[in-house]
Every structure is written in structure tokens, then in C-alpha cells.
Amino acid sequence: MKKFVEIEKQSKKAQKAFYNRLRKTWGNLKPTERIIPNKKKEAKDTGEYKSKDHDE
């Protein structure tokens, strides 16, 4: 039977292995594709945006 050793008292290598088991991966999710687009910039690019400075 293995003795229980607190995580703080284990070696750095054992601690790293322990914490790596707890971490999750992104899997199929790509976080770079989840950026919310800037609506104001999109409106400027399409010509829909009108600033307050112009009297049109």
C-alpha cells in the first residue's frame, strides 16, 4: 500500500505530473476563432457607420 504524501512535500516532477492531470485541454475548440468582432469597425468598413461630427 502506498503512503499518502502531501502535494507540497512531493518532488517538483511529481507535483507537475499531478497538476497536469487536473488541467483540461481545449480539445476541438479553437479560441482564436471565438473573438467577438468589433461592430463599429464593421459598420465603418461597410459604410453604415455615421459619426456624430458629420451632418448628413
Protein Blocks (a to p, Z undefined) as FASTA:
>chain_A
ZZdddfklmcfklmmmmmmmmpccekjacfklmcccdfklmmmmnopaccfkbcZZ
